[in-house]
Every structure is written in C-alpha cells, then in structure tokens.
Amino acid sequence: MISRWEPMGVGFWGTRGQSKSARDARPIGTRRGVAVGRLIAETLTVEVVRTHRLELPLAKPRIAHGSWSNIIGTWTAVAMLTACHAPETSEPLDRAAASRSIDSAAQAELAECDSPRCCDEASDSASSVAALPAIRARLRALVARFDDELPAKSEIVRFFDPDGFYHNGLGLDAYLDSVLLKARITPGGFDFVGFTFSDLKVDQVVDASHVFVTYTVSVKHSSSVRFRPWTERMLMTRVCGHWRLSGNQQIALASVGFRARLVEKPITQAELNTRPDVYTEIQTWDPLQRAAYLMRIPVPFSSDLIGWIGFPGDTTFGVIAWVGNGFDLWWTPDVNERELRRQYNQYLASPSSRVRAYMVFEVSSTEIDPRVSYVHVTGPGLPSVGLNLVRSDPQFPRDYLIFRGDQLHWDAFSTERCASMAKLVDDANDQRDFIPDCALDWSQIASGSSYVYSFHDAGGSVLGQKTLELRGELLGEARWYAARDRFFGQFTLDPTFQFTMSNVLDTSAGSPFVGGGRVSLKWRLPTNPEVLPEGVSYWRQYYLNDDFFNEPSRREEENRYQLYGSRATSLLATTEPNAFLTTWAWCTLSFRDAFGNWFDHEVAPVNPR
C-alpha cells in the first residue's frame, strides 16, 4: 500500500506556501449572536462571527443604501453597549473555558483598566494608517521573543486577546500549545524559532479598535533549513491602548488545490487481452462476481506461478502481476513467499511515463475547531453526493483530514482513487463512504472554480462553512506530461537505489532499504523558475516484531527533508535503525507553484524509477 506525504502547514497564522486567495475564504460565522448585524441588515451584507461580546463582520461590507459613516457610528455605539452590558452567559462555553486556562500574565497588563472591555476607545477616530505603526511595533515585539528559542507561554500571552482569540478553530491555550509553541520533532523539522514577518497591510477596518491586517510570515532555521513563506490574515484588537492578536476568526485551516504526479503508465486492458500468458477467471468471493486478470509466470523449480493482475479499475491493474508475499508464511516451510515476490513479481508498466492528476481538499487535523467531526465538500467535477473528510486513524497519523475509511489515508481525489476510498456496494461493514457515481470530471473544473467546505459536528449540524477558490494553470494530464521538464523535479536513481521490489525486499548485508540503511537520492530540477522545491519524503513500512498478521503492528515511518530555497540535486535518506523487515518503501520529490499546487515525482515498487 502506498501512502502519501501531504504536509499541512503548521503555521503561526497559516499554511506554509499557500497564497492568501487560495486559503482565506472568510467563512460564514456560525457562533451565537447576531444583534449588531440585524441593526444594519437593510443596508449592509456581512458575515458575522462572535468575538467575546463584540459582533465582527468577516467580509468586507457591500453597501446597498445610506452612508457608511452613519452605519459605523451606529455599529460602534451598539458594539460598545454590547461589550459593557452583555451577560457573561452570551459567550460560547468552549471559548470561556479556553480563556480561563490562560496564564495570568495576560491579565496583569490589562490591570491598568478597571474594565478592559469598556475602555473608551471605540470613539477614537484614529485612522488605519495611524494604527499600522503601533500594530507593526506590537508584532515586532512578539517576534523578538522567538529569536533564538521558543519562549515560555508566560512571556507571550500578553500579546494575545485572551477573550476573543479564535484562530483556525482554536482558542488561545490550544493554539499556543499545539501550534505556536510546539517544538520541532527533528533537527530539520518545523517550529517558529527565528520567524519574521513583512509586508504588513491593513485589509479591513471594522472599527477603531478592531482591524484585520495581512502580512507575510517567513521561517529560516539555518542556511540549509528554510520554509516556504505564507500570507496570513489576523484580527488585531485594541484593548486599553495595546493591540492584541485575536486570530483569523476562521473555523479551520483549509485549502483547495491540485496535485500533478509523475507516475507509471500501466499496460492497458486491451494489451493484456492479447498476451498468451494472461487469462481471466471469475472470482466467486467478489460481491460483483467480476473476472480477474491472472498471469502464468514460468519458474525453474516447479510448475508456473500464477500472478495476480487484478480487476480493471484497481489501483495497480496493469502495473504488476503479484506473486508471493511481503513476508514468509510460517505454515509453508518449503516455500519462502517473500523471496518469491522479490524475484518473480512481473513488472508490466512503463515507469514515470504519464502524469496522474488529483484534486486535493486539505483540512488541517490540528488547526480545526475540536467540535468538528467531519467536513463535507461539494463543487464542480465532484460526485453528486460530495466527499467527506474525517480524522485519520491514530495508527496512521496525518496532519490533515482524510477520506473516511480511505485505504491510503489521503485527501487527494481522482477517478482512479475510487477503488481505495469508496466502497462498491452499500456494505455497513465497510468504513468507506458509498459513492454511486464516484468519479472526478476534469471537464467541469477550471481555475477559479469554487468549492464549499461544510464543517459538521458529531450530530450532523453545520458549525460553519468555507468557500475556497481553485487557482493555478490547469493543463491536463497529457499536457503536463508533455511539459514535465518544466514542472517536475525528476529522480535519476542509480540501479542499486531504484525502488524495485527486488531492492526494497532485499535483506542482505548493506542493502540500502533495511532499517538504518542509506538510500542515495539524485534528481534534476524543473526548468520553470516559478516552480520551487518543497522537499523529499522517504517512507519505510514494516511491522513491529515482524508481527505481519497483526494489523495494529504495522508502521509507516516517514523521513522528511526540507528543500525550499535550495538548489540541491541529491541527498542521502535514511530510516530508524531496527531489524524489522521492510515490506514496502516509497519516496516523493515535491515542487510547488506560486499558488501552492503540487508537482511530484513519486517512486515505489509500482514506479521504481
């Protein structure tokens, strides 16, 4: 089974490398209370979200009648009354709980006001231009705490609004612990040490004390470890003369894009039908009673082996005729099934000879409101019933939501993916969704197409929505392949390090694919200067204690190598040194365009070079 690396941006204020327009959809606010919105409903169309006891519009106003100055004057007055007199019970319980757990250092700075939320600032006529230097100074002071190491929470909580903070579904405590102050796991991993910001701009003035700003965030750990900059939108709230970060007021970190991948070209069904060593046979165990394709494979020590090619439409149909197994079966002492697979699998495809394209519906599994149980996606080219995204199984952790029950634990969709992420019949014992018209219709998709993400709780109620726009140059699979030298970094592997089944299952001394082995990776760069390197991800699959029949013991170990800002064309990849047998391995070389879309070359036993 092949799994995929889909690094979701772990971002202070956003996703690494994604443009604002691809990411910031300004969803409909779904938290309680719309009193201020009602007062101006006849003259102003807004999307409303609650921040403590102040109602904030999330979309830029579209004025239908009247004067904006009159509207904002009324709005400000009502907002101030709401802030000073609304009962505490009007605040969502989950937000209040998050606020109570914040370090008391934040309250110390607020102590200069008897009533922080009633400071007489809303009547301040200061312009957005005047506010920008103070906001810039505030952000610089926060950034300075991250110069050399991650600061303690008590050092930085005063920079945030403890009551109104809501960023990608998280309250302040959760955001600081799981995002901003989360330490890197490996030396080349991501954290916020040394981050900077630039290009600060006012995006929307709500009132004199609430301003949305945008800026670019960059992270550089060393000359060789850099991360793709991203643009973030942030609500700044002025409390007693200090500008505080209140989050982006979004329910989750999400994006839409495409992924083009250089892969194998299977032999066609028509070509298989002409081969004398291939035949078909009805499989009585199959619910649809389909005919599977099989292959006779001559061997010197016995009668022919029978290789499994599979059903038309299967993920690996026309790629490999499978024999043996990834491990030796103990009840067949005279046969080593692992060696049979290593030596006699028949590779039928043409490696790296086409492009397979996917739509990617990316929703962070960490930066999302904890009340969200699943996300329903609809839009052009998708099945009529839409697609559902859920959190991955803890055994196969992903930092993004995946399709329910997906055998590849992924969030990328194409017609070919239906075999692994949708069930053929409505079987209650199959965790996957039943999608009767499962297919991706690229003819309905264009740059600018919009996709609606609906965020549901466990009871099915909609908590919020985001409408995201696809951007980038959609060439189609054939044209992308024809222009592959422009868009794709491409592996150029020496024979010893090609991801053939023979190499991957080799257990001899010095084999590069055993635990702790070293795989020499080489590649050439794309010629398009706007397609930049992202990274290399090398995966090794094995079973703890070689317990092959115990599915919970299966492990997929990933080793990431950051390439952004680098012109490197080679590296040595390695894995955890252990004696467990490798059962599969794969490696993905990724580049991205200006809109965050992906161009991959992936090698594995199904596409060895």
Protein Blocks (a to p, Z undefined) as FASTA:
>chain_A
ZZddddddddehiaehiafklmmnopadfbecjklmmmmmmmoccddddehjaccdfbdc
ddfbdjfklmmmmmmmmmmmmmmmpcfklpcfklmmmmmmpcfklmmmmmmpmblmlccf
klpcbdfklmmmmmmmmmmmmmmmmmmmccdfklmmmmpcfklgcgehiafklmmmmmmm
pccfbfklccfehiacehiacfbdfblmbccddddddddfbfklccdddddddddddeeh
iacdebjoiabdcddddddddddddddfklmmmpmkbccdddfkbmnlpacdddddddfk
bccddddfbjehiakgokaccehjfbdcfklmkbcfklmmmmmoccfbdehibccddddd
dddfklccfklmbdcdddehiafklpadddddfklgcfbdcdehianlpabdcfklmmmm
ccfbdcfklmbdcdfkgccdfklgcehiacddddddfkopafbdcddddedjdebjklmm
mmmmmmpccddddfklpccfklmmpcbehiakbghiacdddddddfblkbccfbdcdddd
ddehhiaklmklpccddddddfehiacfbdcddddddfbdcfbdcdddddddfkopacdd
dddfklmZZ
